[in-house]
Each structure stands twice: as structure tokens, then as C-alpha cells.
Amino acid sequence: MLLLALPLLAAALAGTAPASDTLREQIRAADTQLFAVAFDACDADRAAAMTTEDMEFFHDKDGKSANSREDFRRSVANLCDSARKGGWHLRRELMESSLQVFPLQDDRALEIGDHRFHERGTDGVERWTGQARFIQVWRRVDGQWQAERVISYDHRPADK
């Protein structure tokens, strides 16, 4: 149902003013922190704490991969276990020029952008491996921005 509503949401946002610089920076900072904790630190518990209890994660290749904070925690833990066993480290890069943030009612914000993924193997060399687009709905809970809905789509290999 959510995916069917995306075209309507996009049409509605066409006439919506972008977020203030302050909101944009708050969401950018929350986004950066979430991925740093999940990928760089590989701390599944801290990453999960940055999401709402009812968070949902949709992925174009994997489908609905999280239906709760606990599902997301398990997903991050599994990714980190695979990385450790494989001897690689994953890093996510936000494409700053693509970042858009829009205020939503009820202490929420919509973030839209593109990101790239990099892997560093045991040789210490980091390689750009792919890119994708994302949509995230953030909700302010007790003064902290938490990821409520995440859609990661249009995954494709790195341009060579």
C-alpha cells in the first residue's frame, strides 16, 4: 500500500516548500549517524535505537526486510557478521547534491536522496561497489530524530 502511495506523495511534494536549513541539517546529521553506527561501527543495537519501534524497511532487491526495530537490529547484525566473516568493511556515502528534505506534520520529515556503497577488503583498498536511491521518513521522538520508514531502491552497480 505504501509503495502505491509514493506517486501521490511525490505529486504533493512538488508544491511543498523545502525544509529550513536547520531541519535539513538535523536530518542530514541523523542520516549520517545512523549509517555510521550501522556500517562503520557495526553496532546493531545502537543502530536499532535510532529507529522507531514500528520501523519498516523496504529494499528493491530484498523486499520488506524489516517490520520492526528488532527486525532492523537483526538485519544490521547479519550484515556485520557477513562482513566480518568475509573480511570486508562496508561504507555508505550520501550524495550531498541529491539530498532533499521536506517537513511533514506531526514532527516528521521526509528525506530523499542518492547514496553510494563502498567495500574495503583485507587488502585495505576501498572500492565503489554500487549505488541506489532512498526515501526515509523520520519522526522526532523525545527530541531525537528516528528512522520510521526506509525505502532503498534503484540499486545498480558502480559506474565503471
N, C-alpha and C positions, 0 to 999 in steps of 0.2 A: 504494500500500500504506500509506504514511504517513497519508494522509487517512482511510483506513478505520480506522486505529488511534486516531484522535482521540477518538471517543466512549468507548473503553475507557480512554484516558488521563484524560479528564475524570472518569469514574466513580472511578478510582483516586485522583485528587487530592482528591475530596470528603472523604476520610478522612485526608488528609495535612496535617500542620501547616504553616502558612505559614512563610516564611523568617524568620530572625532579622532584626532591624533592620539589622545590619551587611551581611548578604547582600543585602537589599533595596536598600540604598543603593549597594552596589557594582554591582549590575545596573542600577539606575536611572542611575548615572553612566556606565556603559559604553554604555547605550542612548542617552543624551543626547549623548555624544561621537560615537558612530557617525553619528547623523543630522546633527549639527552639521558634521562633516567632509564627509559626503556631500552635504548640501543647502546649508548656509550657506557653507562654504569651497569647495565643488565640487571637492574633491580626491579623485579616483577612486583614486589609488594609496594614499593614507592610509586611505581607507575600506576598501579591499580588505585592507589589512594588519590590519584589525580583525576579520577573518573567518578561519575555518579553511580549509585548502586544499580540503577537500571540502564546503564550504558549499553549501547548496541554498536557493533562494528560490522560493516558490510564491505566486502572485498570482491572485486570483479572476477578474480580467479578462484577464490576460495568460498564465495558465498557469504552467508551470515556467519561470521567466525566468533562473535561474542554476543551474548544475550544478557550479560550482567557484568558487574565489576569483577566477580570471581572468574568468569569465563575469560575476561581480558587478562587477568593476572596469570591464569594458566597458559594462555596463548603466548604472552611475553616470556614466561618461564620456559616453555617449549622451544621458542626461537633461540633463547640464550643457551639452552642445553645443546641444541644443534650446532650453534656457533662454536661453543667450547669444544665439543667433540670433533668438529671439523677443522678446528684450528684457525678460524677466521673471525673477524670482527666486523659488524655492520654499522654504518653511519648513514644517517638521513640528513640531507641538505635541503632546506627550504629555499625555493627560488624566490628571492625577495621581490623581484619585479612583478611577480604574478600574484602576490598576496593582496587579497581583498577582505575587508571586514565590514560587516553591517550589523547595526544594533537590532535586536529583536526584543519584543516586550517580555515582561516577566524575568528580568535580569538574565537575559540570554543574548548571545551574539553568534553570528554566522561567519565562518571563516572559509574562504575558497582560495585555492592556490595550486601550485605545482611543486613537486619535490623530486629529488634525485636520490638514488641509493648507491652507496659505495661499499665495497668489501676490501678488507685488508687481510691478506693471508699470512702464513707463517714467515714468508719472505720479507714482511714489513712493507710491501708495496701496496698502496691503496689503488683500487680500480673502480671506475664508474661502471656500475653493472646494469642500471635501469632507471626508469623514471615513471612517474604517474601523476595523476591529478587527485585532489582530495577536496572534500567538503566536511566541515566539522561544525557541530552545534555545541557551543559552550554554555554552561549555566553557572552563574555565581551562587555559591553555597557558602554561607558563613564568611563572606568576603573573599573567597577563593574561587578562581575560575576552574571548573571541572569539565572534562570532555563528556558530553552526554550522547551524542550520535556522531559516528565517524563513517564516512563513505570514501573508500580509496578505489579509484577506477582508472581506466585507460592505461594500465601498466604495459610498458613496452621496453624492449632492450635499449641500452645506451646507444646513442648515435655514434657510429664509428667513423 
